[in-house]
Amino acid sequence: MDRHTVLSAIESALAEVIQGEVPPITEDTRFFEDLFLDSTSVLELLVSLEDHTGLEVDPEELDMDDFASVGTLTDRLTGRLAAGAPAAAGEA
């Protein structure tokens, strides 16, 4: 899965979490300051990302720095994919 695909998955997941139109995002868009997500919204975002990418994301393995912006989360996810992180059940 390439970077563009991960960015698209994040945008789709944000649409589910925000339950409405997602403002235009860039890699510099900040989850908390720009999109006004809270900790519950971030967990919902992770669940949605798992659905969109098939990648299992353990919140315990992530740092708050991973959520500084769309770009930092994309970096983390593409890094996990490149490292061969396990797919969710039913994904292979």
PyMOL Python script that loads the backbone (N, CA, C, O; Angstrom):
from pymol import cmd

cmd.read_pdbstr("""\
ATOM      1  N   MET A   1       0.861  -1.170   0.000  1.00  0.00           N
ATOM      2  CA  MET A   1       0.000   0.000   0.000  1.00  0.00           C
ATOM      3  C   MET A   1       0.909   1.236   0.000  1.00  0.00           C
ATOM      4  O   MET A   1       1.767   1.382   0.870  1.00  0.00           O
ATOM      5  N   ASP A   2       0.715   2.110  -0.972  1.00  0.00           N
ATOM      6  CA  ASP A   2       1.576   3.285  -1.086  1.00  0.00           C
ATOM      7  C   ASP A   2       1.052   4.445  -0.228  1.00  0.00           C
ATOM      8  O   ASP A   2      -0.033   4.377   0.348  1.00  0.00           O
ATOM      9  N   ARG A   3       1.850   5.495  -0.165  1.00  0.00           N
ATOM     10  CA  ARG A   3       1.533   6.649   0.680  1.00  0.00           C
ATOM     11  C   ARG A   3       0.205   7.293   0.282  1.00  0.00           C
ATOM     12  O   ARG A   3      -0.594   7.651   1.148  1.00  0.00           O
ATOM     13  N   HIS A   4      -0.035   7.440  -1.015  1.00  0.00           N
ATOM     14  CA  HIS A   4      -1.274   8.053  -1.487  1.00  0.00           C
ATOM     15  C   HIS A   4      -2.494   7.242  -1.027  1.00  0.00           C
ATOM     16  O   HIS A   4      -3.510   7.817  -0.638  1.00  0.00           O
ATOM     17  N   THR A   5      -2.393   5.926  -1.072  1.00  0.00           N
ATOM     18  CA  THR A   5      -3.492   5.059  -0.642  1.00  0.00           C
ATOM     19  C   THR A   5      -3.752   5.216   0.852  1.00  0.00           C
ATOM     20  O   THR A   5      -4.903   5.251   1.289  1.00  0.00           O
ATOM     21  N   VAL A   6      -2.682   5.311   1.629  1.00  0.00           N
ATOM     22  CA  VAL A   6      -2.839   5.510   3.079  1.00  0.00           C
ATOM     23  C   VAL A   6      -3.484   6.861   3.358  1.00  0.00           C
ATOM     24  O   VAL A   6      -4.368   6.955   4.210  1.00  0.00           O
ATOM     25  N   LEU A   7      -3.059   7.907   2.657  1.00  0.00           N
ATOM     26  CA  LEU A   7      -3.669   9.231   2.833  1.00  0.00           C
ATOM     27  C   LEU A   7      -5.156   9.196   2.489  1.00  0.00           C
ATOM     28  O   LEU A   7      -5.968   9.803   3.188  1.00  0.00           O
ATOM     29  N   SER A   8      -5.514   8.496   1.426  1.00  0.00           N
ATOM     30  CA  SER A   8      -6.930   8.365   1.050  1.00  0.00           C
ATOM     31  C   SER A   8      -7.708   7.616   2.120  1.00  0.00           C
ATOM     32  O   SER A   8      -8.847   7.968   2.427  1.00  0.00           O
ATOM     33  N   ALA A   9      -7.093   6.578   2.690  1.00  0.00           N
ATOM     34  CA  ALA A   9      -7.750   5.811   3.750  1.00  0.00           C
ATOM     35  C   ALA A   9      -7.971   6.684   4.984  1.00  0.00           C
ATOM     36  O   ALA A   9      -9.016   6.594   5.629  1.00  0.00           O
ATOM     37  N   ILE A  10      -6.993   7.526   5.312  1.00  0.00           N
ATOM     38  CA  ILE A  10      -7.149   8.433   6.454  1.00  0.00           C
ATOM     39  C   ILE A  10      -8.290   9.407   6.186  1.00  0.00           C
ATOM     40  O   ILE A  10      -9.096   9.676   7.076  1.00  0.00           O
ATOM     41  N   GLU A  11      -8.365   9.934   4.977  1.00  0.00           N
ATOM     42  CA  GLU A  11      -9.440  10.867   4.646  1.00  0.00           C
ATOM     43  C   GLU A  11     -10.805  10.186   4.729  1.00  0.00           C
ATOM     44  O   GLU A  11     -11.759  10.779   5.232  1.00  0.00           O
ATOM     45  N   SER A  12     -10.910   8.953   4.244  1.00  0.00           N
ATOM     46  CA  SER A  12     -12.176   8.213   4.329  1.00  0.00           C
ATOM     47  C   SER A  12     -12.542   7.917   5.778  1.00  0.00           C
ATOM     48  O   SER A  12     -13.703   8.029   6.172  1.00  0.00           O
ATOM     49  N   ALA A  13     -11.541   7.538   6.564  1.00  0.00           N
ATOM     50  CA  ALA A  13     -11.784   7.257   7.981  1.00  0.00           C
ATOM     51  C   ALA A  13     -12.224   8.524   8.712  1.00  0.00           C
ATOM     52  O   ALA A  13     -13.103   8.475   9.572  1.00  0.00           O
ATOM     53  N   LEU A  14     -11.615   9.648   8.371  1.00  0.00           N
ATOM     54  CA  LEU A  14     -12.021  10.912   8.990  1.00  0.00           C
ATOM     55  C   LEU A  14     -13.466  11.246   8.672  1.00  0.00           C
ATOM     56  O   LEU A  14     -14.185  11.760   9.529  1.00  0.00           O
ATOM     57  N   ALA A  15     -13.900  10.961   7.450  1.00  0.00           N
ATOM     58  CA  ALA A  15     -15.293  11.229   7.073  1.00  0.00           C
ATOM     59  C   ALA A  15     -16.243  10.421   7.947  1.00  0.00           C
ATOM     60  O   ALA A  15     -17.307  10.913   8.323  1.00  0.00           O
ATOM     61  N   GLU A  16     -15.869   9.184   8.273  1.00  0.00           N
ATOM     62  CA  GLU A  16     -16.707   8.363   9.144  1.00  0.00           C
ATOM     63  C   GLU A  16     -16.717   8.907  10.570  1.00  0.00           C
ATOM     64  O   GLU A  16     -17.763   8.953  11.218  1.00  0.00           O
ATOM     65  N   VAL A  17     -15.557   9.313  11.047  1.00  0.00           N
ATOM     66  CA  VAL A  17     -15.443   9.797  12.426  1.00  0.00           C
ATOM     67  C   VAL A  17     -16.142  11.145  12.589  1.00  0.00           C
ATOM     68  O   VAL A  17     -16.870  11.364  13.558  1.00  0.00           O
ATOM     69  N   ILE A  18     -15.917  12.030  11.649  1.00  0.00           N
ATOM     70  CA  ILE A  18     -16.512  13.363  11.724  1.00  0.00           C
ATOM     71  C   ILE A  18     -18.000  13.313  11.385  1.00  0.00           C
ATOM     72  O   ILE A  18     -18.761  14.198  11.775  1.00  0.00           O
ATOM     73  N   GLN A  19     -18.405  12.283  10.662  1.00  0.00           N
ATOM     74  CA  GLN A  19     -19.790  12.084  10.230  1.00  0.00           C
ATOM     75  C   GLN A  19     -20.288  13.274   9.422  1.00  0.00           C
ATOM     76  O   GLN A  19     -21.378  13.798   9.651  1.00  0.00           O
ATOM     77  N   GLY A  20     -19.486  13.668   8.503  1.00  0.00           N
ATOM     78  CA  GLY A  20     -19.846  14.781   7.640  1.00  0.00           C
ATOM     79  C   GLY A  20     -18.737  15.033   6.654  1.00  0.00           C
ATOM     80  O   GLY A  20     -17.837  14.212   6.476  1.00  0.00           O
ATOM     81  N   GLU A  21     -18.812  16.159   6.029  1.00  0.00           N
ATOM     82  CA  GLU A  21     -17.800  16.510   5.041  1.00  0.00           C
ATOM     83  C   GLU A  21     -16.487  16.827   5.735  1.00  0.00           C
ATOM     84  O   GLU A  21     -16.438  17.599   6.693  1.00  0.00           O
ATOM     85  N   VAL A  22     -15.442  16.224   5.238  1.00  0.00           N
ATOM     86  CA  VAL A  22     -14.116  16.474   5.787  1.00  0.00           C
ATOM     87  C   VAL A  22     -13.544  17.700   5.097  1.00  0.00           C
ATOM     88  O   VAL A  22     -13.536  17.776   3.868  1.00  0.00           O
ATOM     89  N   PRO A  23     -13.067  18.657   5.875  1.00  0.00           N
ATOM     90  CA  PRO A  23     -12.434  19.807   5.230  1.00  0.00           C
ATOM     91  C   PRO A  23     -11.217  19.328   4.443  1.00  0.00           C
ATOM     92  O   PRO A  23     -10.683  18.256   4.728  1.00  0.00           O
ATOM     93  N   PRO A  24     -10.779  20.097   3.469  1.00  0.00           N
ATOM     94  CA  PRO A  24      -9.589  19.673   2.717  1.00  0.00           C
ATOM     95  C   PRO A  24      -8.421  19.415   3.666  1.00  0.00           C
ATOM     96  O   PRO A  24      -8.115  20.237   4.529  1.00  0.00           O
ATOM     97  N   ILE A  25      -7.774  18.264   3.495  1.00  0.00           N
ATOM     98  CA  ILE A  25      -6.652  17.942   4.365  1.00  0.00           C
ATOM     99  C   ILE A  25      -5.372  17.866   3.550  1.00  0.00           C
ATOM    100  O   ILE A  25      -5.374  17.557   2.359  1.00  0.00           O
ATOM    101  N   THR A  26      -4.291  18.157   4.236  1.00  0.00           N
ATOM    102  CA  THR A  26      -2.951  17.987   3.696  1.00  0.00           C
ATOM    103  C   THR A  26      -2.174  17.186   4.728  1.00  0.00           C
ATOM    104  O   THR A  26      -2.696  16.865   5.796  1.00  0.00           O
ATOM    105  N   GLU A  27      -0.944  16.868   4.412  1.00  0.00           N
ATOM    106  CA  GLU A  27      -0.135  16.156   5.399  1.00  0.00           C
ATOM    107  C   GLU A  27       0.156  17.016   6.623  1.00  0.00           C
ATOM    108  O   GLU A  27       0.522  16.490   7.674  1.00  0.00           O
ATOM    109  N   ASP A  28       0.001  18.318   6.500  1.00  0.00           N
ATOM    110  CA  ASP A  28       0.237  19.233   7.626  1.00  0.00           C
ATOM    111  C   ASP A  28      -0.994  19.443   8.500  1.00  0.00           C
ATOM    112  O   ASP A  28      -0.900  20.077   9.551  1.00  0.00           O
ATOM    113  N   THR A  29      -2.151  18.919   8.081  1.00  0.00           N
ATOM    114  CA  THR A  29      -3.379  19.074   8.872  1.00  0.00           C
ATOM    115  C   THR A  29      -3.204  18.377  10.211  1.00  0.00           C
ATOM    116  O   THR A  29      -2.816  17.210  10.271  1.00  0.00           O
ATOM    117  N   ARG A  30      -3.494  19.102  11.281  1.00  0.00           N
ATOM    118  CA  ARG A  30      -3.346  18.572  12.638  1.00  0.00           C
ATOM    119  C   ARG A  30      -4.682  18.016  13.126  1.00  0.00           C
ATOM    120  O   ARG A  30      -5.722  18.658  12.980  1.00  0.00           O
ATOM    121  N   PHE A  31      -4.644  16.829  13.700  1.00  0.00           N
ATOM    122  CA  PHE A  31      -5.875  16.163  14.140  1.00  0.00           C
ATOM    123  C   PHE A  31      -6.579  16.927  15.256  1.00  0.00           C
ATOM    124  O   PHE A  31      -7.796  17.106  15.214  1.00  0.00           O
ATOM    125  N   PHE A  32      -5.829  17.372  16.239  1.00  0.00           N
ATOM    126  CA  PHE A  32      -6.449  17.993  17.404  1.00  0.00           C
ATOM    127  C   PHE A  32      -6.735  19.477  17.176  1.00  0.00           C
ATOM    128  O   PHE A  32      -7.832  19.952  17.469  1.00  0.00           O
ATOM    129  N   GLU A  33      -5.765  20.197  16.662  1.00  0.00           N
ATOM    130  CA  GLU A  33      -5.915  21.648  16.520  1.00  0.00           C
ATOM    131  C   GLU A  33      -6.768  22.048  15.326  1.00  0.00           C
ATOM    132  O   GLU A  33      -7.551  22.994  15.419  1.00  0.00           O
ATOM    133  N   ASP A  34      -6.631  21.342  14.201  1.00  0.00           N
ATOM    134  CA  ASP A  34      -7.341  21.730  12.981  1.00  0.00           C
ATOM    135  C   ASP A  34      -8.672  21.006  12.799  1.00  0.00           C
ATOM    136  O   ASP A  34      -9.648  21.597  12.339  1.00  0.00           O
ATOM    137  N   LEU A  35      -8.706  19.719  13.165  1.00  0.00           N
ATOM    138  CA  LEU A  35      -9.925  18.915  12.967  1.00  0.00           C
ATOM    139  C   LEU A  35     -10.713  18.748  14.252  1.00  0.00           C
ATOM    140  O   LEU A  35     -11.820  18.209  14.237  1.00  0.00           O
ATOM    141  N   PHE A  36     -10.152  19.207  15.366  1.00  0.00           N
ATOM    142  CA  PHE A  36     -10.819  19.193  16.677  1.00  0.00           C
ATOM    143  C   PHE A  36     -11.220  17.781  17.126  1.00  0.00           C
ATOM    144  O   PHE A  36     -12.276  17.591  17.729  1.00  0.00           O
ATOM    145  N   LEU A  37     -10.363  16.790  16.823  1.00  0.00           N
ATOM    146  CA  LEU A  37     -10.610  15.437  17.313  1.00  0.00           C
ATOM    147  C   LEU A  37     -10.224  15.372  18.788  1.00  0.00           C
ATOM    148  O   LEU A  37      -9.377  16.132  19.259  1.00  0.00           O
ATOM    149  N   ASP A  38     -10.862  14.447  19.506  1.00  0.00           N
ATOM    150  CA  ASP A  38     -10.483  14.183  20.885  1.00  0.00           C
ATOM    151  C   ASP A  38     -10.005  12.733  20.958  1.00  0.00           C
ATOM    152  O   ASP A  38      -9.942  12.047  19.938  1.00  0.00           O
ATOM    153  N   SER A  39      -9.673  12.273  22.147  1.00  0.00           N
ATOM    154  CA  SER A  39      -9.107  10.929  22.275  1.00  0.00           C
ATOM    155  C   SER A  39     -10.075   9.840  21.813  1.00  0.00           C
ATOM    156  O   SER A  39      -9.651   8.840  21.234  1.00  0.00           O
ATOM    157  N   THR A  40     -11.355  10.026  22.063  1.00  0.00           N
ATOM    158  CA  THR A  40     -12.353   9.062  21.603  1.00  0.00           C
ATOM    159  C   THR A  40     -12.412   9.052  20.076  1.00  0.00           C
ATOM    160  O   THR A  40     -12.504   7.988  19.463  1.00  0.00           O
ATOM    161  N   SER A  41     -12.359  10.214  19.474  1.00  0.00           N
ATOM    162  CA  SER A  41     -12.379  10.309  18.012  1.00  0.00           C
ATOM    163  C   SER A  41     -11.153   9.648  17.399  1.00  0.00           C
ATOM    164  O   SER A  41     -11.240   9.042  16.330  1.00  0.00           O
ATOM    165  N   VAL A  42     -10.011   9.762  18.072  1.00  0.00           N
ATOM    166  CA  VAL A  42      -8.791   9.137  17.568  1.00  0.00           C
ATOM    167  C   VAL A  42      -8.934   7.614  17.579  1.00  0.00           C
ATOM    168  O   VAL A  42      -8.518   6.946  16.633  1.00  0.00           O
ATOM    169  N   LEU A  43      -9.517   7.069  18.636  1.00  0.00           N
ATOM    170  CA  LEU A  43      -9.745   5.618  18.681  1.00  0.00           C
ATOM    171  C   LEU A  43     -10.702   5.183  17.571  1.00  0.00           C
ATOM    172  O   LEU A  43     -10.496   4.144  16.944  1.00  0.00           O
ATOM    173  N   GLU A  44     -11.740   5.971  17.329  1.00  0.00           N
ATOM    174  CA  GLU A  44     -12.664   5.679  16.232  1.00  0.00           C
ATOM    175  C   GLU A  44     -11.931   5.742  14.895  1.00  0.00           C
ATOM    176  O   GLU A  44     -12.187   4.930  14.006  1.00  0.00           O
ATOM    177  N   LEU A  45     -11.029   6.695  14.752  1.00  0.00           N
ATOM    178  CA  LEU A  45     -10.236   6.824  13.538  1.00  0.00           C
ATOM    179  C   LEU A  45      -9.388   5.578  13.318  1.00  0.00           C
ATOM    180  O   LEU A  45      -9.300   5.079  12.196  1.00  0.00           O
ATOM    181  N   LEU A  46      -8.768   5.072  14.375  1.00  0.00           N
ATOM    182  CA  LEU A  46      -7.943   3.869  14.255  1.00  0.00           C
ATOM    183  C   LEU A  46      -8.764   2.661  13.836  1.00  0.00           C
ATOM    184  O   LEU A  46      -8.333   1.880  12.987  1.00  0.00           O
ATOM    185  N   VAL A  47      -9.941   2.502  14.423  1.00  0.00           N
ATOM    186  CA  VAL A  47     -10.819   1.386  14.058  1.00  0.00           C
ATOM    187  C   VAL A  47     -11.220   1.498  12.588  1.00  0.00           C
ATOM    188  O   VAL A  47     -11.202   0.509  11.854  1.00  0.00           O
ATOM    189  N   SER A  48     -11.574   2.682  12.175  1.00  0.00           N
ATOM    190  CA  SER A  48     -11.955   2.895  10.781  1.00  0.00           C
ATOM    191  C   SER A  48     -10.782   2.638   9.839  1.00  0.00           C
ATOM    192  O   SER A  48     -10.960   2.068   8.763  1.00  0.00           O
ATOM    193  N   LEU A  49      -9.583   3.058  10.243  1.00  0.00           N
ATOM    194  CA  LEU A  49      -8.399   2.804   9.420  1.00  0.00           C
ATOM    195  C   LEU A  49      -8.129   1.311   9.282  1.00  0.00           C
ATOM    196  O   LEU A  49      -7.729   0.841   8.216  1.00  0.00           O
ATOM    197  N   GLU A  50      -8.347   0.572  10.361  1.00  0.00           N
ATOM    198  CA  GLU A  50      -8.202  -0.881  10.274  1.00  0.00           C
ATOM    199  C   GLU A  50      -9.160  -1.447   9.234  1.00  0.00           C
ATOM    200  O   GLU A  50      -8.790  -2.327   8.457  1.00  0.00           O
ATOM    201  N   ASP A  51     -10.384  -0.946   9.221  1.00  0.00           N
ATOM    202  CA  ASP A  51     -11.371  -1.402   8.242  1.00  0.00           C
ATOM    203  C   ASP A  51     -10.947  -1.061   6.817  1.00  0.00           C
ATOM    204  O   ASP A  51     -11.127  -1.865   5.902  1.00  0.00           O
ATOM    205  N   HIS A  52     -10.387   0.126   6.631  1.00  0.00           N
ATOM    206  CA  HIS A  52     -10.016   0.598   5.292  1.00  0.00           C
ATOM    207  C   HIS A  52      -8.726  -0.025   4.773  1.00  0.00           C
ATOM    208  O   HIS A  52      -8.582  -0.240   3.570  1.00  0.00           O
ATOM    209  N   THR A  53      -7.778  -0.320   5.679  1.00  0.00           N
ATOM    210  CA  THR A  53      -6.463  -0.782   5.234  1.00  0.00           C
ATOM    211  C   THR A  53      -6.205  -2.256   5.516  1.00  0.00           C
ATOM    212  O   THR A  53      -5.329  -2.861   4.898  1.00  0.00           O
ATOM    213  N   GLY A  54      -6.959  -2.838   6.442  1.00  0.00           N
ATOM    214  CA  GLY A  54      -6.678  -4.215   6.843  1.00  0.00           C
ATOM    215  C   GLY A  54      -5.492  -4.314   7.789  1.00  0.00           C
ATOM    216  O   GLY A  54      -5.085  -5.415   8.158  1.00  0.00           O
ATOM    217  N   LEU A  55      -4.940  -3.190   8.179  1.00  0.00           N
ATOM    218  CA  LEU A  55      -3.792  -3.164   9.068  1.00  0.00           C
ATOM    219  C   LEU A  55      -4.267  -3.123  10.510  1.00  0.00           C
ATOM    220  O   LEU A  55      -5.095  -2.288  10.874  1.00  0.00           O
ATOM    221  N   GLU A  56      -3.738  -4.030  11.335  1.00  0.00           N
ATOM    222  CA  GLU A  56      -4.069  -3.989  12.754  1.00  0.00           C
ATOM    223  C   GLU A  56      -3.254  -2.881  13.404  1.00  0.00           C
ATOM    224  O   GLU A  56      -2.029  -2.853  13.292  1.00  0.00           O
ATOM    225  N   VAL A  57      -3.935  -1.979  14.077  1.00  0.00           N
ATOM    226  CA  VAL A  57      -3.271  -0.859  14.739  1.00  0.00           C
ATOM    227  C   VAL A  57      -3.533  -0.973  16.228  1.00  0.00           C
ATOM    228  O   VAL A  57      -4.667  -0.820  16.683  1.00  0.00           O
ATOM    229  N   ASP A  58      -2.471  -1.244  16.991  1.00  0.00           N
ATOM    230  CA  ASP A  58      -2.585  -1.331  18.443  1.00  0.00           C
ATOM    231  C   ASP A  58      -2.310   0.048  19.029  1.00  0.00           C
ATOM    232  O   ASP A  58      -1.191   0.550  18.925  1.00  0.00           O
ATOM    233  N   PRO A  59      -3.320   0.668  19.644  1.00  0.00           N
ATOM    234  CA  PRO A  59      -3.112   2.012  20.201  1.00  0.00           C
ATOM    235  C   PRO A  59      -1.958   2.076  21.197  1.00  0.00           C
ATOM    236  O   PRO A  59      -1.350   3.132  21.372  1.00  0.00           O
ATOM    237  N   GLU A  60      -1.650   0.955  21.853  1.00  0.00           N
ATOM    238  CA  GLU A  60      -0.565   0.925  22.825  1.00  0.00           C
ATOM    239  C   GLU A  60       0.800   1.100  22.157  1.00  0.00           C
ATOM    240  O   GLU A  60       1.763   1.499  22.812  1.00  0.00           O
ATOM    241  N   GLU A  61       0.885   0.804  20.859  1.00  0.00           N
ATOM    242  CA  GLU A  61       2.151   0.924  20.134  1.00  0.00           C
ATOM    243  C   GLU A  61       2.354   2.320  19.549  1.00  0.00           C
ATOM    244  O   GLU A  61       3.407   2.604  18.979  1.00  0.00           O
ATOM    245  N   LEU A  62       1.367   3.181  19.681  1.00  0.00           N
ATOM    246  CA  LEU A  62       1.443   4.516  19.104  1.00  0.00           C
ATOM    247  C   LEU A  62       1.735   5.557  20.174  1.00  0.00           C
ATOM    248  O   LEU A  62       1.356   5.403  21.335  1.00  0.00           O
ATOM    249  N   ASP A  63       2.410   6.611  19.764  1.00  0.00           N
ATOM    250  CA  ASP A  63       2.678   7.744  20.644  1.00  0.00           C
ATOM    251  C   ASP A  63       1.799   8.908  20.212  1.00  0.00           C
ATOM    252  O   ASP A  63       1.294   8.928  19.090  1.00  0.00           O
ATOM    253  N   MET A  64       1.619   9.865  21.090  1.00  0.00           N
ATOM    254  CA  MET A  64       0.854  11.059  20.725  1.00  0.00           C
ATOM    255  C   MET A  64       1.509  11.777  19.552  1.00  0.00           C
ATOM    256  O   MET A  64       0.823  12.424  18.761  1.00  0.00           O
ATOM    257  N   ASP A  65       2.826  11.668  19.433  1.00  0.00           N
ATOM    258  CA  ASP A  65       3.527  12.301  18.312  1.00  0.00           C
ATOM    259  C   ASP A  65       3.059  11.746  16.970  1.00  0.00           C
ATOM    260  O   ASP A  65       3.125  12.441  15.956  1.00  0.00           O
ATOM    261  N   ASP A  66       2.586  10.496  16.956  1.00  0.00           N
ATOM    262  CA  ASP A  66       2.080   9.896  15.718  1.00  0.00           C
ATOM    263  C   ASP A  66       0.819  10.603  15.236  1.00  0.00           C
ATOM    264  O   ASP A  66       0.458  10.500  14.064  1.00  0.00           O
ATOM    265  N   PHE A  67       0.154  11.315  16.128  1.00  0.00           N
ATOM    266  CA  PHE A  67      -1.086  12.016  15.787  1.00  0.00           C
ATOM    267  C   PHE A  67      -0.894  13.526  15.699  1.00  0.00           C
ATOM    268  O   PHE A  67      -1.866  14.279  15.763  1.00  0.00           O
ATOM    269  N   ALA A  68       0.326  13.964  15.556  1.00  0.00           N
ATOM    270  CA  ALA A  68       0.586  15.396  15.433  1.00  0.00           C
ATOM    271  C   ALA A  68      -0.078  15.953  14.182  1.00  0.00           C
ATOM    272  O   ALA A  68      -0.598  17.069  14.186  1.00  0.00           O
ATOM    273  N   SER A  69      -0.053  15.161  13.107  1.00  0.00           N
ATOM    274  CA  SER A  69      -0.647  15.611  11.846  1.00  0.00           C
ATOM    275  C   SER A  69      -0.999  14.394  10.993  1.00  0.00           C
ATOM    276  O   SER A  69      -0.643  13.262  11.321  1.00  0.00           O
ATOM    277  N   VAL A  70      -1.689  14.645   9.917  1.00  0.00           N
ATOM    278  CA  VAL A  70      -2.018  13.582   8.966  1.00  0.00           C
ATOM    279  C   VAL A  70      -0.720  12.963   8.437  1.00  0.00           C
ATOM    280  O   VAL A  70      -0.639  11.748   8.253  1.00  0.00           O
ATOM    281  N   GLY A  71       0.279  13.789   8.196  1.00  0.00           N
ATOM    282  CA  GLY A  71       1.557  13.293   7.679  1.00  0.00           C
ATOM    283  C   GLY A  71       2.280  12.378   8.650  1.00  0.00           C
ATOM    284  O   GLY A  71       2.849  11.367   8.238  1.00  0.00           O
ATOM    285  N   THR A  72       2.267  12.720   9.956  1.00  0.00           N
ATOM    286  CA  THR A  72       2.957  11.871  10.926  1.00  0.00           C
ATOM    287  C   THR A  72       2.255  10.528  11.084  1.00  0.00           C
ATOM    288  O   THR A  72       2.917   9.504  11.252  1.00  0.00           O
ATOM    289  N   LEU A  73       0.933  10.515  11.032  1.00  0.00           N
ATOM    290  CA  LEU A  73       0.216   9.242  11.104  1.00  0.00           C
ATOM    291  C   LEU A  73       0.458   8.428   9.830  1.00  0.00           C
ATOM    292  O   LEU A  73       0.611   7.208   9.894  1.00  0.00           O
ATOM    293  N   THR A  74       0.492   9.085   8.698  1.00  0.00           N
ATOM    294  CA  THR A  74       0.790   8.401   7.436  1.00  0.00           C
ATOM    295  C   THR A  74       2.182   7.782   7.485  1.00  0.00           C
ATOM    296  O   THR A  74       2.371   6.647   7.047  1.00  0.00           O
ATOM    297  N   ASP A  75       3.151   8.513   8.012  1.00  0.00           N
ATOM    298  CA  ASP A  75       4.505   7.981   8.161  1.00  0.00           C
ATOM    299  C   ASP A  75       4.496   6.712   9.000  1.00  0.00           C
ATOM    300  O   ASP A  75       5.118   5.712   8.644  1.00  0.00           O
ATOM    301  N   ARG A  76       3.788   6.767  10.108  1.00  0.00           N
ATOM    302  CA  ARG A  76       3.739   5.614  11.026  1.00  0.00           C
ATOM    303  C   ARG A  76       3.083   4.402  10.354  1.00  0.00           C
ATOM    304  O   ARG A  76       3.586   3.283  10.453  1.00  0.00           O
ATOM    305  N   LEU A  77       1.960   4.635   9.673  1.00  0.00           N
ATOM    306  CA  LEU A  77       1.252   3.524   9.040  1.00  0.00           C
ATOM    307  C   LEU A  77       2.032   2.948   7.869  1.00  0.00           C
ATOM    308  O   LEU A  77       2.097   1.728   7.717  1.00  0.00           O
ATOM    309  N   THR A  78       2.625   3.798   7.042  1.00  0.00           N
ATOM    310  CA  THR A  78       3.398   3.274   5.915  1.00  0.00           C
ATOM    311  C   THR A  78       4.633   2.536   6.427  1.00  0.00           C
ATOM    312  O   THR A  78       5.070   1.559   5.820  1.00  0.00           O
ATOM    313  N   GLY A  79       5.191   3.000   7.540  1.00  0.00           N
ATOM    314  CA  GLY A  79       6.313   2.292   8.152  1.00  0.00           C
ATOM    315  C   GLY A  79       5.911   0.908   8.638  1.00  0.00           C
ATOM    316  O   GLY A  79       6.658  -0.056   8.469  1.00  0.00           O
ATOM    317  N   ARG A  80       4.734   0.811   9.240  1.00  0.00           N
ATOM    318  CA  ARG A  80       4.242  -0.497   9.710  1.00  0.00           C
ATOM    319  C   ARG A  80       3.964  -1.416   8.529  1.00  0.00           C
ATOM    320  O   ARG A  80       4.260  -2.610   8.582  1.00  0.00           O
ATOM    321  N   LEU A  81       3.402  -0.865   7.475  1.00  0.00           N
ATOM    322  CA  LEU A  81       3.126  -1.679   6.291  1.00  0.00           C
ATOM    323  C   LEU A  81       4.420  -2.172   5.656  1.00  0.00           C
ATOM    324  O   LEU A  81       4.510  -3.326   5.239  1.00  0.00           O
ATOM    325  N   ALA A  82       5.416  -1.305   5.581  1.00  0.00           N
ATOM    326  CA  ALA A  82       6.701  -1.681   4.998  1.00  0.00           C
ATOM    327  C   ALA A  82       7.395  -2.747   5.839  1.00  0.00           C
ATOM    328  O   ALA A  82       8.137  -3.579   5.317  1.00  0.00           O
ATOM    329  N   ALA A  83       7.143  -2.709   7.155  1.00  0.00           N
ATOM    330  CA  ALA A  83       7.760  -3.675   8.064  1.00  0.00           C
ATOM    331  C   ALA A  83       7.002  -5.000   8.094  1.00  0.00           C
ATOM    332  O   ALA A  83       7.399  -5.933   8.791  1.00  0.00           O
ATOM    333  N   GLY A  84       5.907  -5.077   7.331  1.00  0.00           N
ATOM    334  CA  GLY A  84       5.144  -6.318   7.280  1.00  0.00           C
ATOM    335  C   GLY A  84       4.242  -6.530   8.472  1.00  0.00           C
ATOM    336  O   GLY A  84       4.080  -7.660   8.933  1.00  0.00           O
ATOM    337  N   ALA A  85       3.651  -5.464   8.979  1.00  0.00           N
ATOM    338  CA  ALA A  85       2.727  -5.569  10.110  1.00  0.00           C
ATOM    339  C   ALA A  85       1.587  -6.511   9.752  1.00  0.00           C
ATOM    340  O   ALA A  85       1.174  -6.572   8.594  1.00  0.00           O
ATOM    341  N   PRO A  86       1.076  -7.240  10.728  1.00  0.00           N
ATOM    342  CA  PRO A  86       0.016  -8.217  10.448  1.00  0.00           C
ATOM    343  C   PRO A  86      -1.281  -7.566   9.956  1.00  0.00           C
ATOM    344  O   PRO A  86      -1.672  -6.490  10.408  1.00  0.00           O
ATOM    345  N   ALA A  87      -1.916  -8.240   9.037  1.00  0.00           N
ATOM    346  CA  ALA A  87      -3.222  -7.801   8.559  1.00  0.00           C
ATOM    347  C   ALA A  87      -4.278  -8.222   9.562  1.00  0.00           C
ATOM    348  O   ALA A  87      -4.081  -9.163  10.331  1.00  0.00           O
ATOM    349  N   ALA A  88      -5.380  -7.529   9.548  1.00  0.00           N
ATOM    350  CA  ALA A  88      -6.495  -7.876  10.423  1.00  0.00           C
ATOM    351  C   ALA A  88      -7.065  -9.223  10.009  1.00  0.00           C
ATOM    352  O   ALA A  88      -6.859  -9.665   8.879  1.00  0.00           O
ATOM    353  N   ALA A  89      -7.778  -9.877  10.915  1.00  0.00           N
ATOM    354  CA  ALA A  89      -8.399 -11.172  10.620  1.00  0.00           C
ATOM    355  C   ALA A  89      -9.265 -11.052   9.375  1.00  0.00           C
ATOM    356  O   ALA A  89     -10.043 -10.109   9.235  1.00  0.00           O
ATOM    357  N   GLY A  90      -9.125 -11.999   8.490  1.00  0.00           N
ATOM    358  CA  GLY A  90      -9.920 -11.983   7.271  1.00  0.00           C
ATOM    359  C   GLY A  90      -9.225 -11.252   6.147  1.00  0.00           C
ATOM    360  O   GLY A  90      -9.689 -11.301   5.008  1.00  0.00           O
ATOM    361  N   GLU A  91      -8.120 -10.571   6.433  1.00  0.00           N
ATOM    362  CA  GLU A  91      -7.348  -9.865   5.416  1.00  0.00           C
ATOM    363  C   GLU A  91      -6.056 -10.640   5.204  1.00  0.00           C
ATOM    364  O   GLU A  91      -5.499 -11.183   6.158  1.00  0.00           O
ATOM    365  N   ALA A  92      -5.590 -10.695   4.015  1.00  0.00           N
ATOM    366  CA  ALA A  92      -4.301 -11.386   3.802  1.00  0.00           C
ATOM    367  C   ALA A  92      -3.576 -10.798   2.637  1.00  0.00           C
ATOM    368  O   ALA A  92      -2.478 -11.244   2.304  1.00  0.00           O
TER     369      ALA A  92
END
""", "prot")
cmd.dss("prot")
cmd.show_as("cartoon", "prot")
cmd.util.cbc("prot")
cmd.orient("prot")
